[in-house]
Amino acid sequence: MARVLFINGGSEGHINPTIGVVQELISRGEEVVYFTYEDFRERIEKTGASVRTFDVQKFIKAFISGGRNSILERVNGLLLTADIMIPSVLEQIEGEHFDYIIHDSMFGCGYLLAQKLNLPSINSCTTFAQTKESFDKTLEQFFEKNPSEIVKPKYDEFQRLTVLVKEKYGVEIHSPYEVFCNPAPLTIVYTTRMFQPSNEEFDQTYKFVGPSISSRVTHENFDLTAIKGKRPIYISLGTVVNQAIDFYKLCFKAFGNTEHTVVMSIGTKTQIADLGEIPNNFIVKNYVPQTEVLKYTKLFITHGGMNSTFEGLYNGVPLIVIPQSADQPIIAEQVANNGAGVQLQMQSLTANQLREASVQVLNNPTFHKAVENIRGSFQELGGYHQAVDEIFKFKGQYDI
């Protein structure tokens, strides 16, 4: 039995794919200590892992203080979280032994902690993977498109922060890529190589295991019997950027009092009462057990987060993707390029456009054929079972 240190952030999209991985690791005899936000304690503890937490408000404050307008500002924000993450982790594991570390690809200073603790490291990548070459190309475009008076202070700040991190913690940072992507000798990517953009750039240290989908805690306030046999349209903007009252009302206008049953999840920050009169054919909830609802769904209208997109496709559901932020435009493009749905823009969206897109996707068999092909490719891979197979091969390389 090995002891595993697992470091993650605190968003659904980064946590959920790891649930099955942790369960499988524990079922094969590993002991897992998992760092995350307090909000996810119960979910992680149900896997059998030991949960340690860090201060989410301090983490977010530090991250945002770096700036949000460019990739280099986000890198600096992540570097600023080192003073939150590293002391917190080191204090809570003092005197303990670990055999290897698994860390998220974007949060938690995983690359730095792996260095500090001198542990073999595995990167858990819940977004599309990036090579150093592709990341550097994005960074170069930022440098080329902006005048030096904007770029230079941000790069100077990056260099200042890397010096501070080295002085405080004795760890080296050689490039912004190491901060933003937390590279490791093994990277587990929760998609297929086919669905990954520029997939030919990735060598055998990247293992594409397919979506890692496991059963999750469901809330008792949703009655699944209400949708069985009705093949609903399911609408959700995810768990982060979902305060969109105008969009929810637009959905009422597009689908209200039609032949469709519509399930709409609006998140915990929007009050159902703020939406006004709800059409009789709508079921509106602050929370919906998404993996269960998708088993009955005929069309998924989504923000295009990696988690949601793959859960829809895994269940054979065509998509209308309305990207909001982050990597969602790239995911939306991949969905459209693979024929599994259509992409719409929130800024110019009308009820009529949404209604027409739904008719197009529901009635055109080419969308359903493409979704079935993708679904088959997902299910051919092993998801979290294959992820743990790769982790155990990695252990063998390090005699763990």
The 8 nearest C-alpha neighbors of each residue, nearest first, counted from 0:
[[1, 29, 28, 2, 30, 27, 399, 25],
 [2, 0, 29, 98, 30, 3, 399, 97],
 [1, 3, 30, 97, 98, 31, 29, 4],
 [2, 4, 31, 99, 100, 97, 30, 98],
 [3, 5, 100, 32, 31, 33, 101, 97],
 [4, 6, 33, 101, 102, 100, 32, 34],
 [7, 5, 102, 34, 33, 107, 101, 103],
 [8, 6, 103, 35, 107, 102, 34, 106],
 [9, 7, 106, 35, 107, 10, 36, 13],
 [8, 10, 36, 35, 14, 7, 11, 13],
 [9, 11, 12, 13, 14, 8, 239, 238],
 [12, 10, 14, 13, 15, 9, 238, 306],
 [11, 13, 306, 10, 14, 15, 305, 125],
 [14, 12, 11, 10, 125, 15, 16, 8],
 [13, 15, 11, 17, 12, 16, 10, 9],
 [14, 16, 17, 18, 11, 12, 13, 306],
 [17, 15, 211, 18, 14, 212, 13, 19],
 [16, 18, 20, 15, 14, 19, 21, 211],
 [19, 17, 21, 15, 20, 16, 22, 14],
 [18, 20, 22, 213, 21, 383, 17, 23],
 [21, 19, 383, 17, 23, 18, 22, 24],
 [20, 22, 24, 18, 23, 19, 17, 25],
 [23, 21, 46, 19, 25, 20, 24, 26],
 [24, 22, 26, 20, 25, 21, 19, 27],
 [25, 23, 21, 27, 29, 26, 22, 20],
 [24, 26, 29, 28, 22, 27, 23, 30],
 [27, 25, 23, 28, 24, 22, 29, 21],
 [28, 26, 24, 25, 29, 23, 0, 22],
 [27, 29, 25, 0, 26, 24, 30, 1],
 [28, 30, 25, 0, 1, 24, 27, 2],
 [31, 29, 2, 3, 25, 1, 28, 32],
 [32, 30, 3, 48, 2, 4, 33, 49],
 [33, 31, 49, 4, 48, 50, 5, 3],
 [32, 34, 5, 50, 51, 6, 49, 31],
 [35, 33, 51, 6, 52, 50, 7, 5],
 [34, 36, 52, 7, 8, 9, 33, 53],
 [37, 35, 52, 38, 9, 39, 55, 53],
 [36, 38, 40, 39, 52, 35, 53, 55],
 [39, 37, 36, 40, 41, 9, 35, 42],
 [40, 38, 42, 37, 41, 36, 43, 35],
 [39, 41, 37, 43, 42, 38, 44, 50],
 [42, 40, 44, 43, 39, 45, 38, 37],
 [43, 41, 39, 45, 40, 44, 216, 46],
 [42, 44, 45, 40, 46, 41, 39, 48],
 [43, 45, 41, 46, 47, 48, 42, 40],
 [44, 46, 43, 47, 42, 41, 48, 40],
 [47, 45, 22, 44, 43, 48, 21, 18],
 [46, 48, 44, 45, 49, 25, 22, 43],
 [49, 47, 31, 44, 46, 32, 50, 43],
 [48, 50, 32, 33, 31, 44, 47, 51],
 [51, 49, 33, 32, 34, 48, 40, 44],
 [52, 50, 34, 33, 35, 49, 32, 53],
 [53, 51, 35, 36, 34, 37, 50, 54],
 [52, 54, 36, 55, 87, 35, 84, 51],
 [53, 55, 57, 56, 58, 52, 36, 83],
 [54, 56, 58, 57, 36, 53, 59, 9],
 [57, 55, 59, 58, 54, 60, 61, 53],
 [56, 58, 60, 55, 54, 59, 61, 83],
 [57, 59, 55, 61, 56, 60, 80, 83],
 [60, 58, 62, 56, 61, 57, 63, 55],
 [61, 59, 57, 63, 58, 62, 56, 64],
 [62, 60, 64, 58, 59, 80, 79, 63],
 [61, 63, 76, 59, 77, 64, 60, 65],
 [64, 62, 65, 60, 66, 61, 76, 59],
 [65, 63, 61, 66, 62, 60, 76, 79],
 [64, 66, 76, 75, 72, 63, 62, 73],
 [67, 65, 72, 64, 63, 68, 73, 76],
 [66, 68, 73, 69, 72, 63, 65, 70],
 [69, 67, 66, 72, 70, 73, 71, 65],
 [70, 68, 72, 71, 67, 73, 66, 141],
 [69, 71, 73, 72, 74, 68, 138, 67],
 [72, 70, 74, 73, 69, 75, 153, 154],
 [73, 71, 66, 75, 69, 65, 74, 70],
 [72, 74, 76, 70, 71, 75, 67, 65],
 [75, 73, 71, 77, 72, 76, 179, 178],
 [74, 76, 78, 72, 65, 73, 77, 157],
 [77, 75, 65, 62, 73, 79, 74, 78],
 [76, 78, 74, 80, 79, 75, 62, 73],
 [79, 77, 75, 80, 76, 81, 74, 160],
 [78, 80, 76, 77, 81, 61, 62, 75],
 [81, 79, 83, 77, 78, 82, 61, 58],
 [82, 80, 84, 83, 79, 78, 85, 108],
 [81, 83, 80, 84, 85, 79, 86, 78],
 [84, 82, 80, 81, 85, 58, 87, 86],
 [85, 83, 81, 87, 86, 82, 88, 80],
 [84, 86, 88, 87, 81, 82, 89, 83],
 [87, 85, 89, 88, 84, 90, 83, 82],
 [88, 86, 84, 90, 85, 89, 91, 83],
 [87, 89, 91, 85, 90, 86, 84, 92],
 [90, 88, 86, 92, 91, 87, 93, 85],
 [89, 91, 87, 93, 88, 92, 86, 85],
 [90, 92, 88, 89, 93, 87, 51, 86],
 [93, 91, 89, 95, 90, 88, 94, 96],
 [92, 94, 90, 95, 91, 89, 88, 96],
 [93, 95, 92, 96, 91, 90, 89, 97],
 [96, 94, 92, 93, 97, 91, 2, 89],
 [95, 97, 94, 98, 2, 92, 93, 3],
 [98, 96, 2, 99, 3, 4, 95, 1],
 [97, 99, 2, 1, 3, 118, 399, 96],
 [100, 98, 119, 118, 3, 97, 120, 4],
 [99, 101, 4, 120, 3, 5, 118, 121],
 [102, 100, 121, 5, 120, 122, 4, 6],
 [103, 101, 6, 109, 122, 5, 123, 7],
 [102, 104, 123, 7, 105, 106, 122, 124],
 [103, 105, 124, 180, 181, 123, 122, 106],
 [104, 106, 180, 103, 179, 181, 107, 124],
 [107, 105, 8, 103, 108, 104, 7, 109],
 [106, 108, 109, 7, 8, 6, 84, 103],
 [109, 107, 111, 110, 106, 112, 81, 84],
 [110, 108, 102, 112, 107, 111, 181, 113],
 [109, 111, 181, 113, 108, 112, 114, 182],
 [110, 112, 114, 108, 109, 113, 115, 170],
 [111, 113, 115, 109, 114, 110, 116, 108],
 [114, 112, 118, 110, 116, 111, 115, 117],
 [115, 113, 117, 111, 112, 116, 170, 110],
 [114, 116, 112, 113, 117, 111, 170, 169],
 [115, 117, 113, 118, 114, 112, 111, 89],
 [118, 116, 114, 115, 113, 119, 112, 99],
 [117, 119, 99, 113, 116, 120, 100, 98],
 [120, 118, 99, 100, 117, 113, 121, 98],
 [121, 119, 100, 183, 101, 99, 118, 113],
 [122, 120, 101, 185, 183, 186, 100, 102],
 [121, 123, 186, 102, 183, 104, 103, 101],
 [124, 122, 103, 187, 104, 102, 186, 125],
 [125, 123, 188, 104, 126, 187, 122, 103],
 [124, 126, 13, 189, 188, 123, 127, 12],
 [127, 125, 124, 305, 128, 326, 188, 189],
 [128, 126, 195, 129, 125, 124, 188, 196],
 [127, 129, 126, 124, 188, 130, 195, 125],
 [130, 128, 133, 134, 131, 127, 180, 132],
 [129, 131, 132, 133, 134, 128, 201, 200],
 [130, 132, 134, 133, 135, 176, 129, 177],
 [131, 133, 135, 130, 134, 136, 129, 137],
 [134, 132, 136, 130, 135, 131, 129, 137],
 [135, 133, 131, 137, 136, 132, 130, 129],
 [136, 134, 138, 132, 137, 133, 131, 139],
 [135, 137, 139, 133, 134, 138, 132, 140],
 [138, 136, 134, 140, 135, 139, 133, 141],
 [137, 139, 135, 141, 136, 140, 134, 142],
 [140, 138, 142, 136, 141, 137, 135, 143],
 [141, 139, 143, 137, 142, 138, 144, 136],
 [140, 142, 138, 139, 144, 143, 145, 137],
 [141, 143, 139, 140, 145, 144, 150, 138],
 [144, 142, 140, 141, 145, 139, 146, 138],
 [145, 143, 141, 142, 140, 146, 139, 150],
 [144, 146, 142, 143, 141, 149, 150, 147],
 [147, 145, 148, 149, 150, 144, 142, 143],
 [146, 148, 150, 149, 151, 145, 142, 152],
 [147, 149, 146, 151, 150, 152, 145, 153],
 [150, 148, 147, 146, 151, 152, 145, 153],
 [149, 151, 147, 153, 148, 152, 154, 142],
 [150, 152, 154, 147, 153, 148, 149, 155],
 [153, 151, 155, 154, 150, 156, 149, 148],
 [154, 152, 156, 155, 151, 150, 157, 71],
 [155, 153, 157, 151, 156, 152, 150, 158],
 [154, 156, 152, 158, 157, 153, 151, 159],
 [155, 157, 159, 153, 154, 158, 152, 160],
 [158, 156, 154, 160, 155, 159, 75, 161],
 [157, 159, 155, 161, 156, 160, 154, 162],
 [160, 158, 156, 162, 157, 161, 155, 163],
 [159, 161, 163, 157, 162, 158, 156, 164],
 [160, 162, 164, 158, 163, 159, 172, 165],
 [161, 163, 165, 159, 160, 164, 166, 158],
 [164, 162, 160, 166, 161, 165, 167, 159],
 [165, 163, 161, 167, 166, 162, 168, 160],
 [164, 166, 169, 170, 162, 163, 168, 167],
 [165, 167, 163, 164, 169, 168, 162, 170],
 [168, 166, 164, 165, 163, 169, 170, 162],
 [167, 169, 165, 170, 164, 166, 115, 85],
 [168, 170, 165, 166, 167, 171, 115, 164],
 [171, 169, 165, 168, 115, 114, 111, 164],
 [170, 172, 165, 173, 169, 161, 111, 164],
 [173, 171, 174, 161, 177, 170, 178, 165],
 [172, 174, 171, 177, 175, 161, 176, 178],
 [173, 175, 176, 177, 172, 178, 135, 161],
 [176, 174, 178, 177, 179, 74, 173, 71],
 [177, 175, 179, 174, 178, 180, 131, 134],
 [176, 178, 181, 175, 180, 174, 179, 182],
 [179, 177, 175, 176, 181, 180, 74, 78],
 [178, 180, 176, 74, 177, 105, 181, 175],
 [179, 181, 104, 105, 177, 182, 176, 178],
 [182, 180, 110, 177, 104, 178, 109, 179],
 [183, 181, 180, 177, 122, 110, 184, 104],
 [182, 184, 185, 121, 122, 120, 186, 181],
 [185, 183, 204, 121, 120, 186, 182, 119],
 [186, 184, 121, 204, 183, 205, 122, 187],
 [187, 185, 122, 205, 121, 123, 206, 204],
 [186, 188, 206, 123, 124, 122, 205, 207],
 [189, 187, 207, 124, 190, 206, 208, 186],
 [190, 188, 209, 210, 208, 125, 207, 211],
 [191, 189, 209, 210, 207, 188, 208, 194],
 [192, 190, 209, 207, 193, 194, 208, 195],
 [191, 193, 195, 194, 207, 198, 190, 196],
 [194, 192, 191, 195, 198, 196, 190, 376],
 [193, 195, 191, 192, 196, 190, 333, 198],
 [194, 196, 192, 198, 193, 127, 191, 197],
 [197, 195, 198, 194, 127, 333, 193, 192],
 [198, 196, 199, 200, 195, 201, 133, 192],
 [197, 199, 196, 195, 200, 192, 201, 193],
 [198, 200, 197, 201, 202, 192, 196, 195],
 [201, 199, 198, 197, 202, 130, 133, 132],
 [202, 200, 199, 198, 205, 203, 130, 204],
 [201, 203, 204, 205, 200, 199, 206, 198],
 [202, 204, 205, 206, 201, 185, 186, 207],
 [203, 205, 185, 202, 186, 184, 206, 201],
 [206, 204, 186, 203, 202, 187, 185, 201],
 [205, 207, 187, 188, 208, 186, 204, 203],
 [208, 206, 188, 191, 190, 192, 209, 189],
 [207, 209, 382, 189, 380, 385, 206, 386],
 [208, 210, 190, 189, 382, 191, 377, 380],
 [211, 209, 189, 382, 190, 212, 309, 377],
 [210, 212, 382, 16, 383, 189, 209, 19],
 [213, 211, 210, 16, 19, 214, 382, 310],
 [212, 214, 19, 215, 211, 18, 16, 15],
 [213, 215, 212, 216, 290, 19, 291, 217],
 [216, 214, 217, 213, 42, 290, 288, 15],
 [215, 217, 218, 214, 42, 288, 45, 41],
 [218, 216, 288, 215, 219, 287, 221, 291],
 [219, 217, 220, 221, 216, 288, 287, 286],
 [218, 220, 221, 217, 222, 288, 216, 287],
 [219, 221, 218, 222, 286, 284, 287, 217],
 [222, 220, 219, 223, 218, 287, 288, 284],
 [221, 223, 224, 225, 220, 219, 226, 218],
 [222, 224, 225, 226, 221, 227, 292, 291],
 [223, 225, 227, 222, 226, 228, 221, 229],
 [226, 224, 223, 222, 227, 229, 228, 221],
 [227, 225, 229, 224, 223, 228, 231, 230],
 [228, 226, 224, 229, 225, 295, 223, 230],
 [227, 229, 230, 226, 295, 224, 225, 231],
 [228, 230, 226, 227, 231, 260, 295, 225],
 [231, 229, 296, 297, 295, 228, 226, 232],
 [232, 230, 260, 296, 261, 229, 297, 233],
 [231, 233, 261, 298, 297, 296, 299, 262],
 [232, 234, 262, 299, 261, 263, 231, 300],
 [235, 233, 263, 300, 299, 301, 262, 264],
 [236, 234, 264, 301, 237, 263, 300, 265],
 [237, 235, 302, 241, 301, 238, 240, 234],
 [238, 236, 235, 239, 241, 302, 240, 304],
 [237, 239, 266, 241, 240, 236, 11, 10],
 [240, 238, 241, 237, 10, 236, 266, 242],
 [241, 239, 242, 238, 236, 237, 323, 243],
 [240, 242, 236, 243, 239, 237, 266, 238],
 [243, 241, 269, 240, 244, 268, 265, 266],
 [242, 244, 246, 245, 241, 247, 269, 240],
 [243, 245, 247, 246, 248, 242, 274, 269],
 [246, 244, 248, 243, 247, 249, 274, 250],
 [245, 247, 249, 243, 248, 244, 250, 345],
 [248, 246, 250, 244, 249, 245, 243, 251],
 [247, 249, 251, 245, 250, 246, 244, 252],
 [248, 250, 246, 252, 247, 251, 350, 245],
 [251, 249, 253, 247, 248, 252, 254, 246],
 [252, 250, 255, 248, 249, 254, 253, 247],
 [251, 253, 249, 250, 255, 254, 350, 248],
 [254, 252, 350, 250, 354, 251, 255, 249],
 [255, 253, 251, 257, 252, 250, 256, 354],
 [254, 256, 251, 278, 257, 252, 253, 280],
 [255, 257, 280, 278, 254, 279, 258, 259],
 [258, 256, 259, 255, 254, 280, 260, 253],
 [257, 259, 260, 256, 280, 254, 255, 261],
 [260, 258, 257, 261, 231, 280, 232, 254],
 [259, 261, 231, 280, 281, 232, 229, 258],
 [262, 260, 281, 232, 231, 233, 259, 282],
 [263, 261, 282, 233, 281, 283, 232, 234],
 [264, 262, 234, 283, 233, 235, 282, 265],
 [263, 265, 235, 284, 285, 286, 287, 266],
 [266, 264, 285, 284, 263, 269, 241, 235],
 [267, 265, 285, 268, 286, 264, 238, 269],
 [266, 268, 285, 269, 265, 286, 270, 238],
 [267, 269, 266, 242, 270, 241, 265, 285],
 [270, 268, 267, 242, 266, 265, 271, 273],
 [269, 271, 272, 273, 268, 267, 274, 285],
 [270, 272, 273, 274, 269, 283, 284, 285],
 [271, 273, 270, 274, 275, 276, 269, 277],
 [274, 272, 271, 270, 275, 269, 244, 276],
 [275, 273, 272, 271, 244, 276, 248, 277],
 [276, 274, 273, 272, 277, 271, 248, 278],
 [275, 277, 278, 274, 272, 273, 251, 279],
 [276, 278, 275, 279, 281, 274, 251, 283],
 [279, 277, 255, 280, 281, 256, 276, 251],
 [278, 280, 281, 277, 256, 255, 282, 260],
 [279, 281, 260, 278, 256, 261, 255, 282],
 [282, 280, 261, 279, 278, 262, 283, 260],
 [281, 283, 262, 261, 263, 284, 280, 260],
 [284, 282, 263, 264, 262, 281, 285, 265],
 [285, 283, 264, 286, 265, 287, 263, 282],
 [284, 286, 266, 265, 267, 264, 287, 283],
 [285, 287, 284, 264, 266, 288, 267, 265],
 [286, 288, 289, 264, 284, 221, 285, 292],
 [289, 287, 217, 291, 290, 292, 218, 286],
 [288, 290, 292, 291, 287, 293, 307, 310],
 [289, 291, 293, 292, 288, 310, 294, 214],
 [290, 292, 289, 293, 294, 288, 295, 223],
 [293, 291, 289, 294, 290, 295, 288, 296],
 [294, 292, 296, 295, 290, 291, 289, 311],
 [293, 295, 292, 291, 296, 314, 290, 315],
 [294, 296, 293, 230, 292, 227, 297, 231],
 [297, 295, 293, 231, 230, 298, 294, 232],
 [296, 298, 230, 316, 232, 231, 295, 299],
 [299, 297, 232, 317, 316, 296, 318, 233],
 [298, 300, 233, 318, 301, 234, 232, 319],
 [301, 299, 234, 319, 318, 320, 233, 235],
 [300, 302, 320, 303, 235, 236, 299, 234],
 [303, 301, 322, 236, 321, 320, 304, 323],
 [304, 302, 327, 301, 320, 322, 308, 331],
 [303, 305, 307, 306, 327, 302, 308, 237],
 [306, 304, 308, 307, 309, 126, 303, 12],
 [305, 307, 12, 304, 309, 308, 310, 16],
 [308, 306, 310, 304, 309, 305, 311, 303],
 [309, 307, 305, 311, 303, 310, 306, 304],
 [308, 310, 312, 311, 306, 307, 313, 305],
 [309, 311, 313, 307, 308, 312, 306, 314],
 [312, 310, 316, 308, 314, 309, 313, 307],
 [311, 313, 315, 309, 314, 316, 310, 374],
 [314, 312, 374, 310, 311, 315, 309, 377],
 [313, 315, 312, 311, 316, 294, 310, 293],
 [314, 316, 312, 313, 370, 371, 374, 311],
 [315, 317, 311, 312, 314, 298, 297, 318],
 [318, 316, 298, 340, 339, 370, 299, 367],
 [319, 317, 340, 299, 300, 320, 298, 339],
 [318, 320, 300, 341, 340, 342, 301, 299],
 [321, 319, 342, 301, 303, 302, 331, 318],
 [320, 322, 302, 343, 344, 342, 345, 301],
 [323, 321, 302, 327, 328, 303, 320, 324],
 [322, 324, 302, 327, 321, 240, 325, 328],
 [325, 323, 327, 322, 326, 328, 240, 302],
 [324, 326, 327, 323, 328, 322, 329, 304],
 [327, 325, 329, 328, 330, 324, 126, 304],
 [326, 328, 330, 322, 303, 329, 325, 304],
 [329, 327, 331, 322, 330, 326, 332, 324],
 [330, 328, 332, 327, 331, 326, 333, 196],
 [329, 331, 327, 333, 332, 328, 303, 334],
 [332, 330, 328, 334, 329, 333, 320, 342],
 [331, 333, 329, 335, 330, 334, 336, 328],
 [332, 334, 336, 330, 331, 335, 337, 329],
 [335, 333, 331, 337, 339, 332, 336, 340],
 [334, 336, 338, 332, 341, 340, 337, 333],
 [337, 335, 333, 338, 334, 332, 339, 331],
 [336, 338, 334, 335, 339, 333, 369, 340],
 [339, 337, 335, 336, 369, 340, 366, 334],
 [340, 338, 370, 366, 334, 369, 337, 317],
 [341, 339, 318, 335, 317, 319, 338, 334],
 [340, 342, 319, 335, 320, 318, 343, 334],
 [341, 343, 320, 319, 331, 321, 335, 344],
 [344, 342, 321, 320, 345, 341, 348, 319],
 [345, 343, 346, 321, 348, 347, 342, 322],
 [344, 346, 348, 347, 321, 343, 322, 323],
 [347, 345, 344, 348, 343, 349, 321, 323],
 [348, 346, 345, 344, 349, 343, 352, 350],
 [347, 349, 345, 346, 344, 352, 350, 343],
 [350, 348, 352, 351, 353, 347, 249, 253],
 [349, 351, 253, 353, 352, 249, 252, 354],
 [350, 352, 354, 349, 353, 355, 253, 348],
 [353, 351, 355, 349, 354, 350, 356, 348],
 [352, 354, 356, 350, 351, 355, 357, 349],
 [353, 355, 351, 357, 253, 352, 356, 350],
 [356, 354, 358, 352, 357, 353, 351, 359],
 [357, 355, 359, 353, 358, 354, 352, 360],
 [356, 358, 354, 360, 359, 355, 361, 353],
 [359, 357, 355, 361, 356, 360, 362, 354],
 [358, 360, 356, 357, 362, 361, 363, 355],
 [361, 359, 357, 358, 363, 362, 356, 366],
 [360, 362, 358, 359, 357, 363, 298, 297],
 [361, 363, 359, 360, 358, 364, 357, 366],
 [362, 364, 365, 360, 359, 361, 366, 367],
 [365, 363, 367, 366, 368, 362, 361, 360],
 [366, 364, 368, 367, 363, 369, 338, 339],
 [367, 365, 339, 369, 364, 368, 338, 363],
 [366, 368, 370, 364, 365, 369, 371, 317],
 [367, 369, 365, 371, 370, 366, 364, 372],
 [370, 368, 372, 366, 339, 371, 367, 338],
 [371, 369, 339, 367, 373, 372, 368, 315],
 [370, 372, 374, 368, 369, 373, 315, 375],
 [373, 371, 369, 375, 370, 374, 368, 376],
 [374, 372, 376, 370, 375, 371, 377, 369],
 [373, 375, 371, 313, 377, 372, 376, 312],
 [374, 376, 378, 372, 373, 377, 371, 379],
 [375, 377, 373, 379, 374, 378, 372, 380],
 [378, 376, 374, 209, 375, 379, 380, 373],
 [377, 379, 375, 380, 376, 374, 381, 313],
 [380, 378, 376, 377, 375, 381, 209, 374],
 [381, 379, 378, 377, 209, 208, 382, 376],
 [380, 382, 385, 384, 208, 383, 379, 209],
 [383, 381, 211, 209, 208, 210, 385, 384],
 [382, 384, 386, 20, 211, 385, 19, 387],
 [385, 383, 381, 387, 386, 382, 388, 23],
 [384, 386, 381, 388, 387, 383, 382, 208],
 [387, 385, 383, 389, 384, 388, 208, 382],
 [386, 388, 390, 389, 385, 384, 391, 383],
 [387, 389, 385, 391, 386, 390, 384, 392],
 [390, 388, 392, 386, 387, 391, 393, 385],
 [391, 389, 387, 393, 392, 388, 394, 386],
 [390, 392, 394, 388, 393, 389, 387, 395],
 [393, 391, 389, 395, 394, 390, 388, 396],
 [394, 392, 390, 396, 391, 395, 389, 397],
 [395, 393, 391, 399, 397, 392, 396, 398],
 [394, 396, 398, 392, 393, 397, 399, 391],
 [397, 395, 393, 394, 398, 392, 399, 391],
 [396, 398, 394, 395, 399, 393, 119, 392],
 [399, 397, 395, 396, 394, 393, 392, 98],
 [398, 394, 397, 395, 98, 1, 396, 99]]
